[in-house]
């Protein structure tokens, strides 16, 4: 039945003086705040802000803590009789069944997954998400939609505000946090989620909700405040340079308009917001240093200017929107005419026809075909604003194709949750490390098969279809709220469909709050609670389910924490403590490979190669498709003197990661990456020349920031190839910064004339060249070093390079000219006479 509500003006208050009536003159109840409305706003707001400030909840410990807390609160609320489960309607039960089925199917995948450890991590993730969804379901319900949506939207806006401030005023934030957030692509705004596409995706989820508040909030100050936030969120999305995120923002707002009634009444507000957003983005374009993410004096000055523009523009927008609302309430503005559905459909059809005609006449099909071919290429579109006009898929076509290939190998149940990383290493078409397929739906298809995709796809589709359906079944403010919720859910679907945002917990959790609000918004009034025996049975079943979910969440959560403590002890040189903590982790997770690998390294440093080999072998049993476990086994066998067995293990590692050029058979007898014992002063390749120091080289003139892991440079000349200096992680490659190169130079203490240089490097897709300098002070810029002493080199593990020095040099620079993705690693540098 279609629910009729007053529709004269969406921007007018719900009630007026006297006794409110509907259009038929019937009395209707005054809309008074529900006592629990504050909690329904604050809980989702707090969860979104907390997770957002904790790197989006990507860490297993942070995500697990929130999930466990949600399960406890939901269970206690159910037992205490707050919102008993019998009040949930049919749509809510279907949604709960789909999501719970997805959790059960993920856990069931332990039976066929090649990595029980990775599958348990994924099971803990989705169990946490289910706990959040159930909590949202228990506090949602009819007439409770608005505070929950306002909480989610305001939380997203708060994170977007913090992100924007970190760009405009970086000195307000701890230096280490900014460095963590921008390790590779300095120009792209990422803090505090530490991933630019995630930040844009969260902004896309929140933007339709903020626009909705700016149109329909009962309080004019709230309406003005929301309106002030919308252009700021648009600017935040722009600074991420995330094409998918910006598209999701746009589609979300368009969907909000399309699903709203009396769309013409939205024109004043949307016009103000659009002009303000465009103005801020234009101002950002005029400030290139700030746009590039620099932190020099010019960028800081530009940030101050933009902050004034953001605050000033926000005040103006807020006042204008509040003024429009005041004028509408006082009847000072003419009422926008109502448009019948028939006229609206006809106008939309005409507009679509004109758009299609323009597309055809303007060469659209040819351009679309060319862009599609460009998208399928793995080329990186760069990290500046011009990437927004690029159609490059940045490898996504290859990632999605890999997920489809995984699906075809196991179409019913998939290859196992969390194991795409291993499948990709073995079957990838392009170099580079990735853990996820960069699409929720593609990855679920590959890892959990058609069953998994049906469950999670059905859940998302149910939320969207229910939102669209209910948007057309109700009117007035209820329709506006449902339109906003559905638009936000659609924005999430787009963002998660083209990137790995499912792993950034704050984004799917924000969506789950919205989905719960949608599916429960149509529930009828509470039904009578069953008998005492029924309540006891429901509470007992709920307790068992919650206990199981908490266990599934807690085991990988605490296991990862113990492993992290073991790794910290290892770095501190306390190998006995490291071994003890690794064993403790194995006791908690006997199926996991990571604690076994950690034990192997600890045993190695404690001088027990036999024990190290045994646990390394157990790690290959735990994760037989993970090339890293086989590399560790090769290393330990080599230390044990079992050369042929070491080569066999290394050969298996090569089969599982054929593009890893550093997995060369030559290195097998040296523990895989190089010798495990300290190198003697004389090698089989010639006498070594002593080196005094090593220094990182990251000049600003080449796009650097002056620091490239300076504290680790000595590890490249310490005689121990188990330690290494590495660059930062360049996920987008050097071209994505853009950056000409980065390097490290060594100091011989006096001019020397080596004939060769021995390098041990790691990672494929890296190119190098070597320069020399013969004065006391090395140059600060690359051109001053002069022409290289070698041809361009390709990273390939251990190699001996002829140096065409011609004259003595004191300093020798290894200049890395190319990194496709990831980091370049140098384990050892040696000059040979």
Secondary structure, DSSP 8 states (H G I E B T S, - for coil): -------S-TTS-S--SS--B-TTS-B-------TTHHHHHHHHHHHHHHHHHTGGG-SHHHHHHHHHHHHHHHHHHHHTTTT-GGGS-HHHHHHHHHHHHHHHHHHHGGGT-S-HHHHHHHHHHHHHHHHHHHHHHHH--TT-HHHHHHHHHHHHHHHHHHHHHHHH-GGGS-HHHHHHHTSS-TTS--TTTT-HHHHHHHHHHHHHHHHHHHHH-SSHHHHHHHHHHHHHHHHHHHHHT-HHHHHHHHHHHHHHHHHSSSGGGGHHHHHHHHHHHHHHHHHHHT-HHHHTT--SHHHHHHHHHHHHHHHHHHHHHHHHHHHHHHHHHTT-S-------HHHHHHHHHHHHHHHHHHHHHTTHHHHHHHHHHHHTS-----SSGGGGG----TTHHHHHHHHHHHHHHSTTT-S-TT-HHHHHHHH-SSSS--SS-S-HHHHHHHHHHHHHHHHHHHHHHHHHHHHHHHHTT--HHHHHHHHHHHHHHHHHHHHHHSS-GGGSHHHHHHHHHHHHHHHHTT--S------HHHHHHHHHHHHHHHHHHHHHHHHHHHHHHHHHHHHHHHHTT-HHHHHHHHHHHHHH-TT-SHHHHHHHHHHHHTT-HHHHHHHHHHHHHH-TT-HHHHHHHHHHHHHTT-HHHHHHHHHHHHHHSTT-TT--GGGGGGTTTS-SS---SEETTEEEE---EEEEE--GGGT--S-SSGGGGGGGSSS-TTS-EE---BTT-GGGTT-S-EEEEEEEEEEE--SEEEEEEE-SSEEEEEEEE-SSS--SSGGGG-S-SS--EE--SEEEEE----S-EEEEEEEEEEESSB--EEEEEEEE-
